[in-house]
């Protein structure tokens, strides 16, 4: 599969990475978490701890996710809302 990003995809990912974390609100820069691989527009901004941290990370124990009742889709909804409202 060709995963070469076009200009629009690179710009979109740069905007995502500039956003605060969708889970804990830590100011950017953030990492772009792909909800589905190779789908550049299905990304949410996550700080390193909420993305890959051993206790809070989505790819680990997800403790903060459970406490704050967050899901990938609820974070995606918030991300799209912020992008549409020009908050980035």
C-alpha positions in Angstrom: 0.0 0.0 0.0 1.3 3.4 -0.9 1.4 5.6 2.2 2.8 8.7 0.6 1.1 11.8 2.0 -0.2 14.5 -0.3 0.1 18.2 0.6 -3.4 18.4 2.1 -2.8 15.4 4.3 0.5 16.8 5.6 -1.2 20.1 6.4 -4.0 18.4 8.2 -1.6 16.3 10.3 0.4 19.4 11.1 -2.8 21.0 12.4 -3.7 17.9 14.5 -0.2 17.9 16.0 -0.5 21.6 16.9 -3.6 20.9 19.0 -3.8 20.1 22.7 -4.3 16.5 23.8 -7.8 15.3 23.2 -7.8 13.4 26.5 -6.0 15.5 29.2 -5.8 18.9 27.4 -2.0 19.2 27.6 -0.9 21.9 25.2 0.7 20.8 21.9 2.6 19.8 20.2 0.8 16.5 20.3 1.2 13.2 18.5 -1.3 12.3 15.8 -3.0 9.0 16.7 -4.5 7.3 13.7 -7.8 5.6 14.6 -7.5 3.6 11.5 -4.1 3.1 9.9 -3.5 5.0 6.6 -6.6 7.1 7.1 -5.0 10.5 7.5 -8.2 12.3 8.4 -9.1 9.9 11.2 -6.6 11.3 13.6 -6.7 12.7 17.0 -4.1 14.7 18.9 -2.7 13.0 22.0 0.2 13.8 24.3 2.8 11.1 24.6 1.4 10.0 28.0 -2.2 9.6 26.7 -0.9 7.9 23.5 1.8 5.5 24.6 2.3 6.0 28.3 2.5 2.8 30.4 -0.4 3.7 32.7 -2.5 6.3 30.8 -1.7 5.4 27.2 -4.3 4.3 24.6 -1.9 1.5 23.6 -1.4 0.4 27.2 -3.6 0.5 30.3 -5.8 3.5 29.3 -6.4 4.6 33.0 -7.0 8.3 32.2 -9.2 7.3 29.3 -11.5 5.3 31.7 -11.5 8.0 34.4 -12.4 10.8 32.0 -14.8 8.5 30.0 -13.1 9.2 26.7 -13.1 7.1 23.6 -11.3 7.5 20.3 -14.6 8.5 18.7 -15.5 11.1 21.4 -12.0 12.6 20.9 -12.4 12.6 17.1 -15.7 14.4 17.5 -14.0 17.1 19.7 -11.1 17.3 17.2 -13.4 17.9 14.3 -15.4 20.4 16.3 -12.3 22.4 17.1 -11.1 22.3 13.5 -14.5 23.4 12.2 -14.7 26.3 14.7 -11.2 27.5 13.7 -9.7 26.9 17.2 -6.5 25.7 15.5 
